[in-house]
Amino acid sequence: MITAETMLARRSVRSYDGRPIEAETLEKVKGFADRIQNPFGIPVRFVFLDAKEKGLSSPVLTGEPLYVAGKVDKVPYGDVAFGFAMEELLLFAWSLGLGSVWIGGTMKRELFEKAAGLEAGERMPCVSPLGYAAGKRSLRETIMRRGVGADGRLPGERLFFDGDFSTPLAGKALEPWGEVLELVRWAPSAVNKQPWRLVLREGRFHFYLKHDKGYVSEVVGDLQKIDMGIALCHFVLGAQAMGREAAVAVEDPVIPAPEGVEYIASVFI
């Protein structure tokens, strides 16, 4: 089981020490990847690519020995399913001592898609390096983290709401869910936008996406819907780590939402 400690501890790693991953550890990661399921029942397929053998690199990385690429069919909720499944894989890899970072654009996409064997009707929204973190971050990584505010997050009152979007979730209403929501708050997202908004109503958490411009393309899909899958992953795994079962369903509660905010899914506990 992926623990709450793993979710809070994981950080994006862009500087690697170049060591190959031990065969036993890599087999554990590959086996876990084959078993991952997501709440939407949409297959997400993972391909592991040797960086040197395939001639793969990214200008924001150093020393990475391996990449994992994820592929998903171009279907409704494919982006959300992809985010859920890949985040679960990267969390598991972290629990084994392996660093990673979501890469959606800073790469020669055509090379990665060819290496991953991308087929018609599929997308490869993102990849991630896998490897052992270098002892010291590169200057490039330090600047990038500072630029996106990687070590900060929005406060809970801007993300979590009670009943409707006008009432922040606080006090006694927040207490039973505080630990799980903190795991959601610290989930990674594209340039740390944290586009998720959660509304608690009648014991169910309803996940909404606050759209920003510039995150949708035919090639990549919708990066912010991938972020929603990541947030859902943190919620579901966090609930499980605390002994609670969490089921995801698409059942719109029709809560009036601000402009540019879209319902995505609900979690029943």
C-alpha positions in Angstrom: 0.0 0.0 0.0 1.2 3.5 -0.8 1.3 5.4 2.4 0.4 9.0 3.3 4.1 9.6 4.2 5.1 8.6 0.6 2.6 11.1 -0.9 3.8 13.9 1.3 7.5 13.1 0.9 7.6 12.7 -2.9 9.2 15.6 -4.8 9.9 16.1 -8.5 13.5 15.1 -9.4 15.3 16.6 -12.4 18.9 15.8 -11.5 19.9 12.2 -11.4 23.2 10.5 -10.6 23.2 8.3 -13.8 23.2 4.9 -12.0 21.2 2.2 -13.7 18.2 0.9 -11.7 18.8 -2.5 -10.2 17.0 -5.3 -12.1 15.0 -6.4 -9.1 13.8 -2.9 -8.4 12.9 -2.3 -12.0 10.9 -5.6 -12.2 8.9 -4.5 -9.1 8.1 -1.2 -10.9 7.1 -3.0 -14.1 5.0 -5.5 -12.2 3.2 -2.8 -10.4 2.6 -0.9 -13.6 0.9 -3.9 -15.1 -1.5 -4.1 -12.1 -2.6 -0.5 -11.9 -6.3 0.1 -12.3 -8.1 3.4 -12.4 -11.7 4.3 -11.4 -12.8 4.8 -15.0 -11.8 1.4 -16.3 -9.8 3.0 -19.2 -6.6 1.0 -19.9 -3.4 3.0 -19.4 -0.3 1.3 -20.9 3.3 1.9 -19.7 6.4 1.5 -21.7 9.9 1.6 -20.1 12.6 3.2 -22.3 16.4 3.1 -21.8 17.4 6.7 -22.3 20.9 6.0 -23.9 19.7 3.1 -26.0 16.8 5.1 -27.4 18.6 8.4 -27.7 16.1 10.1 -25.4 16.6 13.2 -23.3 15.0 16.4 -22.0 16.6 19.8 -21.7 15.3 20.1 -18.1 16.9 16.9 -16.9 20.4 15.6 -16.2 21.7 12.1 -15.6 18.4 10.2 -16.2 19.0 6.5 -17.1 15.4 5.5 -17.9 12.0 6.9 -18.9 8.5 5.6 -18.5 6.0 6.7 -21.1 2.3 6.3 -20.6 -0.2 5.7 -23.4 -4.0 6.0 -23.4 -6.8 5.8 -26.0 -8.3 9.1 -27.2 -11.6 8.6 -25.3 -13.7 10.7 -22.8 -12.0 10.7 -19.4 -8.8 9.2 -20.9 -6.9 12.2 -19.6 -8.2 11.8 -16.0 -7.6 8.0 -16.1 -4.0 8.6 -17.3 -3.3 11.1 -14.5 -4.6 8.7 -11.9 -2.7 5.7 -13.1 0.7 7.4 -13.8 0.7 9.2 -10.4 0.1 5.9 -8.7 3.0 4.4 -10.5 5.4 7.3 -9.7 4.4 7.2 -6.1 5.2 3.5 -6.0 8.5 4.2 -7.6 9.3 6.8 -5.0 8.5 4.2 -2.2 11.4 2.1 -3.7 13.8 5.1 -3.7 13.3 6.2 -7.3 12.9 9.8 -8.3 10.6 11.0 -11.1 9.1 14.2 -12.6 6.1 14.7 -14.9 7.2 15.8 -18.4 4.6 16.9 -20.8 6.3 19.3 -23.2 10.1 19.8 -22.7 11.1 16.9 -24.9 11.4 15.9 -28.5 7.9 14.3 -28.5 8.2 12.6 -31.9 11.2 10.6 -30.7 9.4 9.5 -27.5 6.3 8.6 -29.3 8.2 6.5 -31.8 10.2 4.8 -29.0 6.9 4.1 -27.1 5.3 2.6 -30.2 2.4 5.0 -30.2 -0.4 3.8 -32.4 -3.4 5.5 -34.2 -6.1 6.4 -31.7 -3.6 6.7 -28.8 -2.1 9.6 -26.9 1.2 9.7 -25.0 0.4 12.7 -22.8 3.4 12.6 -20.6 6.6 10.8 -19.7 8.8 10.7 -16.6 12.4 9.9 -16.0 13.1 7.2 -13.4 16.3 7.0 -11.4 18.3 7.9 -8.4 18.4 11.5 -7.4 21.8 13.2 -7.6 23.3 14.3 -4.3 22.8 18.0 -5.3 20.3 19.7 -7.5 21.6 21.2 -10.7 21.4 25.0 -11.1 18.9 24.4 -13.9 16.6 22.4 -11.5 16.9 25.0 -8.7 15.9 27.8 -11.1 13.0 25.8 -12.5 11.6 24.9 -9.1 11.7 28.5 -8.0 10.0 29.6 -11.2 7.0 27.4 -10.8 6.8 27.8 -7.0 7.3 24.0 -6.6 7.7 24.2 -2.8 4.5 26.1 -2.2 0.7 25.3 -2.4 -2.5 27.2 -2.3 -4.2 27.3 1.1 -7.1 24.9 1.7 -9.7 27.6 1.9 -9.2 28.3 -1.8 -9.4 24.6 -2.8 -12.0 22.9 -0.6 -15.6 24.0 0.0 -18.6 23.1 2.1 -21.9 22.6 0.3 -21.2 25.3 -2.4 -18.4 27.4 -3.8 -19.1 30.3 -1.5 -18.3 28.5 1.8 -14.7 27.3 2.5 -14.5 23.9 4.3 -13.4 24.6 7.8 -13.8 23.8 11.5 -15.7 20.7 12.5 -16.8 20.0 8.9 -13.1 19.8 7.8 -11.8 17.7 10.8 -12.7 14.2 9.5 -11.1 14.9 6.1 -8.2 17.1 7.0 -5.4 14.5 6.5 -6.8 13.3 3.1 -7.3 16.8 1.8 -3.7 17.7 2.8 -2.5 14.9 0.5 -4.7 16.4 -2.3 -3.4 19.9 -1.6 0.2 18.7 -2.1 -0.4 16.8 -5.2 1.7 17.8 -8.3 0.2 19.7 -11.2 1.3 21.4 -14.4 3.3 24.5 -13.4 1.8 24.0 -9.9 -1.6 25.5 -10.9 -3.6 23.2 -8.6 -6.7 23.4 -10.8 -8.8 21.1 -8.6 -11.7 22.4 -6.5 -13.6 20.1 -4.1 -17.0 20.6 -2.7 -18.3 18.4 0.2 -22.0 17.8 0.1 -23.9 15.1 1.9 -20.8 13.1 2.7 -19.5 13.1 -0.9 -16.6 15.1 -2.4 -17.3 16.5 -5.8 -14.2 17.3 -7.9 -14.3 20.3 -10.2 -11.7 21.6 -12.6 -10.9 25.4 -12.7 -9.7 25.8 -16.3 -6.8 28.0 -17.3 -6.0 28.7 -20.9 -3.2 27.0 -22.8 -3.3 23.5 -21.4 -5.3 21.7 -24.1 -3.9 20.3 -27.4 -4.7 17.5 -29.8 -1.3 15.9 -29.3 -1.1 16.0 -25.5 -4.8 16.2 -24.6 -5.9 18.2 -21.6 -3.0 18.6 -19.1 -5.4 20.0 -16.4 -7.7 17.0 -16.6 -4.5 14.9 -16.1 -4.0 17.0 -13.0 -7.5 16.1 -11.9 -6.6 12.4 -12.2 -3.6 13.1 -10.0 -5.7 14.8 -7.4 -8.2 11.9 -7.4 -5.4 9.5 -7.0 -4.1 11.3 -3.9 -7.6 11.4 -2.4 -8.4 7.7 -3.1 -5.0 6.4 -2.0 -5.0 8.7 1.0 -8.4 7.4 2.1 -7.3 3.8 1.7 -4.1 4.5 3.7 -6.4 5.7 6.5 -8.6 2.7 6.4 -11.4 4.1 4.4 -12.8 2.9 1.1 -13.3 5.5 -1.6 -15.3 4.9 -4.7 -15.2 7.3 -7.7 -18.3 7.9 -9.9 -19.4 10.5 -12.4 -22.7 11.7 -11.0 -23.0 15.5 -11.3 -24.6 17.0 -8.2 -25.5 20.2 -10.3 -23.9 22.6 -7.8 -23.8 26.1 -9.3 -20.2 26.7 -10.2 -18.2 29.8 -11.1 -17.5 30.5 -14.8 -14.7 28.3 -16.2 -15.2 25.6 -13.6 -16.2 22.1 -14.8 -17.5 19.1 -12.9 -15.3 16.0 -13.3 -16.2 13.3 -10.8 -17.3 12.5 -7.3 -15.8 10.4 -4.5 -18.1 8.4 -2.2 -16.7 7.3 1.1 
